Amino acid sequence: MSLLTWDYDGDLFCTLTTETGAGEGRMTHFELSEARMVPGGASSVSASPTPGPTVVTVLAYAPEEEKPAEVYFDATQTLPFAVLQHFVELVASQLTSAEL
C-alpha cells in the first residue's frame, strides 16, 4: 500500500495504491481523493494526510488475466481536470512499469 499526495491550487489530493491477491488473481487498486490532514496522537507527532472519500477508482488486473483496467467514478463529487490528468499520468506510468 502506498499513499502519494500532491498540492493543487492550495488543495491537497492523494493517490492510494493497494495491491491484493497473488499471481493471476492479483489486482491493483488506484484511488484518487482529496486528502485530509489528521492530527497526530501526541503533541510531538505532526499531522499527516489521509484519503478522503474516493472520487475515481481504477482496478488493474494482473497481466496474465489479459483483462483491461476498469475505471469507476463517484457521481456526487467533482475535482479539477488537472488533478484527474495528474492521476491518470501516475496510474499510466505505474501500469507501464509493471508490464516490463
C-alpha distances in whole Angstrom, upper triangle without the diagonal:
4,7,10,13,17,20,23,26,26,23,19,17,13,10,7,5,4,7,9,13,14,17,19,17,14,12,10,9,10,11,14,15,17,16,18,18,18,21,20,22,25,27,25,22,21,20,16,14,13,13,16,17,16,18,17,15,15,14,14,16,16,19,21,21,23,22,22,18,19,19,20,21,22,25,26,24,25,23,25,25,24,21,20,22,19,16,18,19,15,14,17,17,13,15,18,17,15,19,20
4,7,10,13,17,20,23,22,20,16,14,10,8,6,5,7,9,13,16,17,20,21,20,16,14,11,11,10,11,12,14,15,14,16,16,17,19,19,21,24,25,24,20,19,18,14,12,11,11,15,17,15,17,16,15,15,15,15,18,18,21,23,23,25,23,22,19,20,19,20,21,21,25,25,23,23,21,23,23,21,18,18,19,16,14,16,16,13,13,16,15,12,15,17,16,15,19,20
4,7,10,14,16,20,19,16,12,10,7,6,5,6,9,12,15,19,21,23,24,23,19,17,13,12,10,10,10,11,12,10,12,13,14,17,17,20,22,23,22,19,17,15,11,9,8,8,12,14,13,15,15,14,15,16,17,20,21,23,26,26,27,25,24,20,20,19,19,19,20,23,23,20,21,19,20,20,19,15,16,18,15,12,15,16,12,13,16,16,13,16,19,18,18,21,23
4,7,11,13,17,16,14,10,8,5,5,7,8,12,15,18,22,23,25,26,25,21,19,15,13,11,10,10,11,11,10,13,13,15,18,19,22,24,24,23,20,17,15,12,9,10,10,13,15,14,15,15,15,15,17,18,21,22,24,27,27,27,26,24,20,21,19,20,19,20,23,23,20,20,17,18,18,16,13,14,15,12,10,13,13,10,11,15,14,12,16,18,17,18,21,22
4,7,10,13,12,10,7,6,4,6,9,11,15,18,21,25,27,29,30,28,25,22,18,16,13,12,10,10,9,7,10,11,14,16,17,21,23,23,22,19,16,14,10,8,9,9,12,14,14,15,15,16,17,19,20,24,25,27,30,30,30,28,26,22,22,20,20,19,20,22,22,19,18,15,15,17,14,11,13,14,11,10,14,14,11,14,17,16,15,19,21,20,21,24,25
4,7,10,10,8,6,5,6,9,12,14,18,21,24,28,30,31,32,31,27,24,21,19,15,14,11,11,10,9,12,13,16,18,20,23,25,25,24,21,18,15,13,10,12,12,14,16,15,15,16,17,18,21,22,26,27,29,32,32,32,30,27,24,24,21,21,20,20,23,22,19,17,14,13,14,12,9,12,13,10,10,14,13,12,14,17,16,17,20,21,21,23,25,27
4,7,6,6,5,6,9,12,15,18,21,25,28,31,33,35,35,34,31,28,24,22,18,16,13,12,10,9,12,12,16,18,20,24,25,25,24,22,18,16,14,11,14,13,14,17,17,16,17,19,21,24,25,29,31,32,35,35,35,33,30,26,26,23,23,21,21,23,22,18,16,13,12,14,11,9,13,14,11,12,16,16,14,17,20,19,20,23,24,24,26,29,30
4,5,5,6,7,10,13,17,19,23,26,29,33,35,36,36,35,32,29,25,22,19,17,13,12,10,11,14,15,19,21,24,27,29,28,28,25,21,19,17,14,16,15,15,17,17,16,17,19,21,24,26,29,31,32,36,35,35,33,29,26,25,22,22,20,20,21,20,17,14,10,9,11,8,7,11,12,10,12,15,15,15,18,20,20,21,23,25,25,27,29,31
4,6,8,10,14,17,20,23,27,30,33,37,38,40,40,39,35,32,29,26,22,20,16,15,12,13,15,16,20,22,25,28,30,29,29,26,23,20,19,17,18,18,17,19,19,18,19,22,24,28,29,33,35,36,40,39,38,36,33,29,28,25,25,22,22,23,21,18,15,12,10,12,10,10,14,14,13,15,18,18,19,21,23,23,25,27,28,29,31,33,34
4,7,10,13,17,20,23,26,30,33,36,38,40,41,39,36,33,29,26,23,20,17,15,11,12,12,13,17,19,22,25,26,25,25,23,19,17,16,14,16,16,16,18,19,18,20,23,25,28,30,34,36,37,41,40,40,37,34,31,30,27,26,23,22,23,22,18,16,13,12,15,13,12,16,17,15,17,20,20,20,23,25,25,26,28,30,30,32,34,36
4,7,10,14,17,20,23,27,29,33,35,37,38,36,33,29,26,23,20,17,13,11,8,8,9,11,15,17,20,23,25,24,25,22,19,16,14,12,13,13,12,15,15,15,17,20,22,25,27,31,33,35,38,37,37,34,31,28,27,23,22,20,19,20,18,15,13,10,10,14,12,10,14,15,14,15,18,19,18,20,23,23,24,26,28,28,30,32,34
4,7,11,13,17,20,23,26,30,32,34,35,33,30,26,23,20,17,14,11,9,6,5,7,9,13,15,18,21,23,23,23,20,16,13,11,8,10,10,10,13,13,14,15,18,20,23,25,28,30,32,35,34,35,32,29,26,25,22,21,19,18,20,19,15,14,11,12,14,13,10,13,15,13,13,17,17,16,18,21,21,21,24,26,26,27,30,31
4,7,10,13,17,20,23,27,29,31,31,29,26,23,19,16,13,11,7,6,4,5,8,11,14,17,19,22,25,25,25,21,18,15,13,9,9,8,9,11,10,10,12,14,16,19,21,24,27,28,32,31,31,28,26,22,21,18,18,16,15,18,17,13,12,10,11,13,11,8,10,12,10,9,13,14,13,14,18,18,18,20,22,23,24,26,28
4,6,10,13,16,19,23,25,27,28,26,23,20,16,13,10,8,6,6,6,6,9,11,14,17,19,22,24,25,24,21,18,15,12,8,8,6,9,11,10,11,11,12,14,16,18,21,23,25,28,28,28,26,23,20,19,17,16,15,16,18,18,15,14,12,13,14,13,10,11,13,10,9,12,13,11,12,16,16,15,18,20,20,20,23,25
4,6,10,13,16,20,22,24,24,22,19,16,12,10,7,5,5,7,9,9,12,14,16,20,21,24,26,27,27,23,21,18,14,11,10,8,10,12,9,10,10,10,11,13,14,18,20,22,25,24,24,22,20,16,16,14,14,14,15,18,19,16,16,14,15,15,14,10,11,12,10,7,10,11,9,9,13,13,12,14,17,17,17,20,22
4,7,10,13,17,19,21,22,20,17,14,10,8,6,5,7,8,11,10,13,15,16,19,20,22,25,26,26,22,20,18,14,11,9,7,10,11,9,12,11,10,11,12,13,16,18,21,23,23,24,22,20,16,16,15,15,15,16,19,20,17,18,16,18,19,18,14,14,16,14,10,13,14,11,11,14,15,12,14,18,17,17,20,22
4,7,10,14,16,18,18,17,13,10,7,6,5,7,9,12,14,14,17,18,19,22,23,25,27,29,28,24,23,21,17,14,13,11,14,14,12,14,12,10,10,10,11,13,15,17,20,19,21,19,17,14,15,14,15,16,17,21,22,20,20,19,21,20,19,16,15,17,15,11,13,14,11,9,13,13,10,12,15,14,13,16,19
4,7,10,13,15,16,14,11,8,6,5,7,9,12,14,17,16,19,20,20,23,23,25,28,30,29,25,24,22,19,17,14,13,15,16,13,16,14,11,11,10,10,12,13,16,18,18,20,18,18,14,15,15,16,18,19,22,23,22,23,22,24,24,23,20,19,20,18,15,16,17,14,12,15,15,12,13,16,16,14,17,19
4,7,9,11,12,11,7,6,4,6,9,12,15,18,21,20,22,24,24,27,27,28,31,33,32,28,28,26,22,20,18,17,19,19,17,19,16,13,12,10,9,10,10,13,15,15,17,16,16,14,15,16,17,20,21,25,26,25,26,25,27,26,26,22,21,22,20,17,18,18,15,13,16,16,12,12,16,15,12,15,17
4,7,10,11,8,6,5,6,8,11,14,17,20,23,22,25,26,26,29,28,29,32,35,34,30,30,28,25,23,20,19,21,20,18,20,18,15,13,11,11,10,10,14,15,14,17,16,17,15,15,17,18,21,22,26,27,26,28,27,29,29,29,25,24,25,24,20,20,22,19,16,19,19,16,15,18,18,15,17,20
4,7,8,5,4,6,9,11,15,17,21,23,27,26,28,30,29,32,32,32,35,38,37,33,33,32,28,26,24,22,24,24,21,24,21,17,16,13,12,10,9,13,13,13,16,16,17,16,17,19,20,23,25,28,30,29,31,31,33,32,32,29,27,28,27,23,23,24,22,19,21,21,18,17,20,19,15,17,20
4,6,5,5,8,11,14,17,20,23,26,29,29,31,32,32,35,34,35,37,40,39,35,35,34,30,29,26,25,27,27,24,26,24,20,18,15,13,11,9,12,11,12,15,16,18,17,19,21,23,26,28,31,33,32,34,33,35,34,33,31,29,29,28,25,24,25,23,20,21,21,18,16,19,18,14,15,18
4,5,5,9,12,15,18,22,25,28,31,31,34,35,35,38,37,38,41,43,42,38,38,37,33,31,29,28,30,29,27,28,25,22,19,16,13,10,7,9,8,10,13,14,17,17,19,22,24,27,29,33,35,34,35,34,36,35,34,32,30,30,29,26,25,25,23,20,21,21,18,16,18,17,13,14,16
4,6,9,12,15,18,21,25,28,32,32,34,36,36,39,39,40,43,45,44,40,40,38,35,33,30,28,30,29,26,27,24,21,18,14,12,8,6,8,6,6,10,11,14,14,17,20,22,26,28,31,34,33,34,34,35,34,34,31,29,29,29,25,24,25,23,20,20,21,18,16,18,18,14,14,16
4,7,10,13,16,19,23,26,29,29,32,34,34,37,36,37,40,43,42,38,38,36,32,30,28,26,28,26,23,25,22,18,16,12,11,8,7,10,9,8,11,11,14,14,15,18,20,23,25,29,31,31,32,32,34,32,33,30,28,28,28,24,23,25,23,19,20,21,18,16,19,19,15,16,19
4,7,10,13,16,20,23,26,26,29,31,31,34,33,35,38,40,39,35,35,33,29,27,25,23,25,24,21,23,20,16,14,10,9,6,5,9,9,9,12,12,13,12,14,17,19,22,24,27,29,29,30,29,31,30,30,27,25,26,25,21,21,22,19,16,17,18,15,13,16,16,12,13,16
4,7,10,13,16,19,23,23,26,28,28,32,32,33,36,38,37,34,33,31,27,25,22,20,22,21,18,19,16,12,10,7,6,5,6,10,11,10,12,11,11,10,11,13,15,18,20,24,26,25,26,26,27,26,26,24,21,22,21,18,17,19,17,13,15,16,13,11,15,15,12,13,17
4,7,10,13,16,20,20,23,25,26,29,29,31,33,36,35,31,30,28,24,21,19,17,19,18,15,17,14,10,8,6,5,6,8,11,13,12,14,13,12,9,11,12,14,16,19,22,24,23,23,23,24,23,23,20,18,19,18,15,14,16,13,10,12,13,10,9,13,13,10,13,16
4,6,10,13,16,17,20,22,23,26,27,29,32,34,33,29,28,25,22,19,16,14,16,15,11,13,10,7,6,5,6,9,11,14,17,15,17,14,13,10,10,10,11,13,15,19,20,19,20,19,21,21,21,18,16,17,16,13,13,15,13,10,13,14,11,11,15,15,13,16,19
4,7,10,14,14,17,20,21,25,26,28,31,32,32,28,26,23,20,17,15,12,14,13,10,11,8,6,5,7,8,11,14,16,19,18,18,16,14,11,10,9,10,12,14,17,19,17,17,16,18,17,17,14,12,14,13,9,10,12,9,7,11,12,10,10,14,15,14,16,19
4,7,10,11,14,17,19,22,23,26,29,30,30,26,24,21,18,14,12,9,10,9,6,7,6,5,7,9,11,15,17,20,22,21,22,19,17,13,12,10,10,10,11,15,16,14,14,13,16,16,16,12,11,14,13,9,11,13,11,10,13,15,13,14,17,18,17,20,23
4,7,9,12,16,18,21,23,26,29,29,29,26,23,20,17,13,12,8,9,9,6,6,5,6,9,12,14,18,20,22,25,24,24,22,19,15,14,11,11,10,10,14,14,11,11,10,12,12,13,9,8,11,10,7,10,12,11,10,14,15,14,16,19,20,19,22,24
4,6,9,13,15,19,21,23,26,27,27,24,21,18,15,11,9,6,6,6,5,5,7,9,12,15,18,21,24,26,29,27,28,25,22,19,17,14,13,11,10,13,13,10,10,9,12,13,13,10,10,13,12,10,13,15,14,14,17,19,18,19,22,23,23,25,28
4,7,10,13,16,19,22,24,25,25,22,19,16,13,10,9,6,5,7,8,8,11,13,16,19,21,25,27,29,32,31,31,29,26,22,21,18,16,14,13,15,14,10,10,9,11,13,13,10,11,14,13,12,15,17,16,16,20,21,20,22,25,25,26,28,31
4,7,9,13,15,18,21,21,22,18,15,12,10,6,5,5,5,9,10,11,13,15,17,20,22,26,28,30,33,32,33,30,28,24,23,20,19,17,16,18,17,14,14,12,14,17,16,12,14,17,15,13,17,18,16,17,21,21,21,23,26,26,26,29,31
4,6,10,13,15,18,18,19,16,13,10,8,5,5,6,6,10,12,14,16,18,21,23,26,29,31,33,36,35,36,33,31,27,26,23,21,20,18,20,18,15,16,15,17,20,19,16,18,20,18,17,21,22,20,21,25,25,24,26,29,29,29,32,34
4,7,9,13,15,15,16,13,10,6,5,4,6,9,10,13,15,17,20,21,24,26,28,31,33,35,38,37,38,36,34,30,29,26,25,23,22,24,22,19,20,18,20,23,22,18,21,23,21,20,23,24,22,23,27,27,26,28,31,30,30,34,35
4,6,9,12,13,14,11,9,5,5,6,7,10,11,14,17,19,22,22,25,27,29,32,33,36,39,38,39,37,35,32,30,28,26,25,23,26,24,21,22,21,23,26,25,22,24,26,24,22,26,27,24,25,29,29,27,30,33,32,32,35,37
4,7,8,9,11,8,7,4,7,9,10,14,14,18,21,23,25,26,29,30,32,35,37,39,42,41,43,40,39,35,34,32,30,29,27,29,27,25,26,24,26,29,28,25,27,29,27,26,29,30,27,29,32,32,30,33,36,35,34,38,39
4,6,7,8,5,5,5,7,10,12,15,17,20,23,25,27,28,30,31,33,35,36,39,42,41,43,41,40,36,35,33,32,31,29,32,30,28,29,27,29,32,30,27,29,31,28,27,31,31,28,29,33,32,30,33,36,34,34,38,39
4,7,8,7,8,9,11,14,14,18,19,22,25,28,30,30,32,33,35,37,38,41,43,43,45,43,42,38,37,35,34,33,31,34,32,30,31,30,32,35,34,30,32,34,32,30,34,34,31,32,36,35,33,36,38,37,36,40,41
4,5,5,8,10,12,16,17,21,22,26,28,31,33,33,35,36,38,40,41,44,46,46,48,46,45,41,40,39,37,36,35,37,35,33,34,33,34,37,36,32,35,37,34,33,36,36,33,35,38,37,35,38,41,39,39,42,43
4,5,7,10,13,16,18,22,23,27,29,32,34,34,37,38,40,42,43,46,48,48,50,48,46,43,42,40,39,38,36,38,36,34,34,33,34,37,35,32,35,37,34,33,37,37,34,36,39,38,36,39,42,40,40,44,45
4,6,10,12,16,18,22,24,28,30,32,34,34,36,38,39,41,42,44,47,47,48,47,46,42,42,40,39,38,37,39,37,35,35,33,35,37,35,32,35,36,33,32,36,36,33,35,38,36,35,38,40,38,38,42,43
4,7,9,13,15,19,21,24,26,29,30,31,32,34,35,37,38,41,43,43,45,43,42,38,38,36,35,34,33,36,34,31,32,30,31,34,32,29,31,33,30,29,33,32,29,31,34,33,31,34,37,35,35,39,39
4,6,10,13,17,19,22,24,26,28,29,31,32,34,36,37,40,42,42,44,42,40,37,36,34,33,32,31,33,32,29,29,27,28,31,29,26,28,30,27,26,30,30,27,29,32,31,30,33,35,33,34,37,38
4,7,10,13,15,19,21,23,25,26,28,30,31,34,35,38,40,40,41,39,38,34,33,31,30,29,27,30,28,25,25,24,25,28,26,23,25,27,24,24,27,28,25,27,30,29,28,31,33,32,32,36,37
4,7,10,13,16,18,20,22,22,24,26,28,30,31,34,37,36,38,36,34,30,30,28,27,26,25,27,26,23,23,22,23,25,24,20,22,24,21,20,24,24,21,23,26,26,24,27,30,28,28,32,33
4,7,9,13,14,16,18,19,21,23,25,27,29,31,34,34,35,33,31,27,26,24,23,22,21,24,22,19,20,18,19,22,20,17,19,21,18,17,21,21,18,20,23,23,22,24,27,26,26,30,31
4,7,10,11,14,16,16,19,20,22,25,27,30,32,31,33,30,29,25,24,22,20,20,18,21,20,18,19,17,19,21,21,17,18,21,18,17,20,21,18,19,23,23,21,23,26,26,25,29,31
4,7,8,10,12,13,15,17,20,23,25,28,30,29,30,28,26,22,21,18,17,16,15,18,17,14,15,14,17,19,18,15,15,18,16,14,17,19,16,17,20,21,19,21,25,24,24,27,29
4,6,9,12,13,16,18,21,24,27,30,32,31,31,29,27,23,21,18,16,14,13,15,14,11,13,13,16,18,18,15,15,19,18,15,18,21,19,19,22,23,22,24,27,27,27,30,32
4,6,9,11,14,17,20,23,26,28,31,29,30,27,25,21,19,16,13,11,9,12,10,9,11,12,16,18,19,15,15,19,18,15,18,21,19,18,22,24,22,23,27,27,27,29,32
4,6,7,11,13,16,19,22,25,27,25,26,23,21,17,15,12,10,8,7,11,10,9,11,11,14,16,17,13,12,16,15,12,15,18,16,15,18,20,19,20,23,24,23,26,29
4,7,10,13,17,20,23,25,28,26,26,23,20,17,14,11,8,6,5,8,8,6,7,8,11,12,14,11,10,13,14,11,13,16,15,15,17,20,19,20,23,24,24,26,29
4,7,10,13,17,20,22,24,22,22,19,16,13,11,7,6,5,6,9,11,9,10,10,12,12,14,11,8,12,12,9,10,14,13,11,14,17,16,16,19,21,21,22,25
4,7,10,13,16,19,21,19,19,16,14,10,8,6,5,7,9,12,14,13,14,14,16,15,17,14,11,14,14,10,11,14,13,10,13,16,15,14,18,19,18,20,23
4,6,10,13,15,18,16,16,13,10,7,6,5,6,9,12,15,17,16,16,16,18,16,17,15,12,13,14,10,9,12,11,8,10,13,12,11,14,16,15,16,20
4,7,10,12,15,12,13,10,9,5,5,6,8,12,14,17,20,19,20,20,22,20,21,18,16,17,17,13,13,15,14,10,12,15,12,11,14,16,14,15,19
4,7,9,11,10,10,8,7,4,7,9,12,15,18,21,23,22,23,22,23,22,22,20,17,18,18,14,13,14,13,9,10,13,10,8,11,13,11,11,15
4,6,8,6,8,6,7,6,9,12,14,18,21,24,26,26,26,26,27,26,26,24,21,21,21,18,16,18,17,13,13,15,13,10,13,14,11,11,15
4,5,5,8,8,10,10,12,15,18,22,24,27,30,29,30,29,30,28,28,26,23,24,23,20,18,19,18,14,14,15,13,10,12,13,9,9,12
4,5,6,7,9,10,14,17,20,23,26,29,32,31,31,30,31,29,29,27,24,24,23,21,19,19,18,15,14,15,13,10,11,12,9,7,10
4,5,8,11,13,16,19,22,26,29,31,34,34,34,33,34,32,32,30,28,27,27,24,22,23,22,19,18,19,17,13,15,15,12,10,13
4,5,9,10,13,17,19,23,26,29,31,31,32,32,33,31,31,29,26,26,27,24,21,23,22,18,18,19,17,14,16,17,14,12,16
4,7,10,12,16,19,23,26,28,31,31,31,31,32,29,30,29,25,25,26,23,20,21,21,18,16,18,17,13,14,16,14,12,15
4,7,9,13,16,19,22,25,28,28,28,28,29,27,28,26,23,23,24,21,18,20,20,16,15,18,16,13,15,17,15,13,17
4,6,10,13,17,20,22,25,25,25,25,26,23,24,23,19,19,20,18,15,17,17,13,12,15,15,11,13,16,14,13,16
4,7,10,14,17,19,22,22,22,21,23,20,21,20,16,17,17,14,12,14,14,10,10,14,12,9,12,15,13,13,17
4,7,10,14,16,19,19,19,20,21,19,21,19,15,16,18,14,13,16,15,12,13,16,15,13,15,18,16,17,20
4,7,10,13,16,15,15,16,17,16,17,16,12,14,15,12,11,14,14,11,13,16,15,14,17,19,18,19,22
4,7,9,12,12,13,14,17,16,18,16,13,15,17,13,13,17,16,14,16,19,18,17,20,22,21,22,26
4,6,9,9,10,11,14,13,16,14,11,14,16,13,13,17,17,15,17,20,20,19,22,24,24,25,28
4,6,6,8,11,14,15,17,15,13,16,18,15,16,19,19,18,20,23,22,22,25,27,26,28,31
4,6,8,11,14,15,18,16,14,18,19,17,18,22,22,21,23,26,25,25,28,30,30,31,34
4,7,11,14,16,19,17,15,19,20,19,20,23,23,22,25,28,27,27,30,32,32,33,36
4,7,11,13,15,13,12,16,17,16,17,20,20,20,23,25,25,25,28,30,30,32,34
4,7,9,12,10,10,13,15,14,16,18,19,19,21,24,24,25,27,29,29,31,34
4,6,8,7,7,11,12,11,13,16,16,17,19,21,22,23,25,27,27,29,32
4,5,5,7,9,10,11,13,15,16,17,19,21,22,23,25,26,28,29,31
4,5,5,6,9,10,11,12,14,15,16,18,20,21,22,24,26,27,29
4,5,5,6,9,10,11,12,14,15,17,19,20,21,23,24,26,28
4,5,5,6,9,10,11,12,14,16,17,18,20,21,23,25,27
4,5,5,6,9,10,11,12,14,15,16,18,20,21,23,25
4,5,5,6,9,10,10,12,14,15,16,18,20,21,23
4,5,5,6,9,10,11,13,14,15,17,19,20,22
4,5,5,6,9,10,11,12,14,16,17,19,21
4,5,5,6,8,10,10,12,14,15,17,19
4,6,5,6,9,10,10,12,14,16,17
4,6,5,6,9,10,11,12,15,16
4,5,5,6,9,10,11,12,15
4,5,5,6,9,10,11,13
4,6,5,6,9,10,11
4,5,5,6,9,10
4,6,5,6,9
4,5,5,7
4,5,5
4,6
4
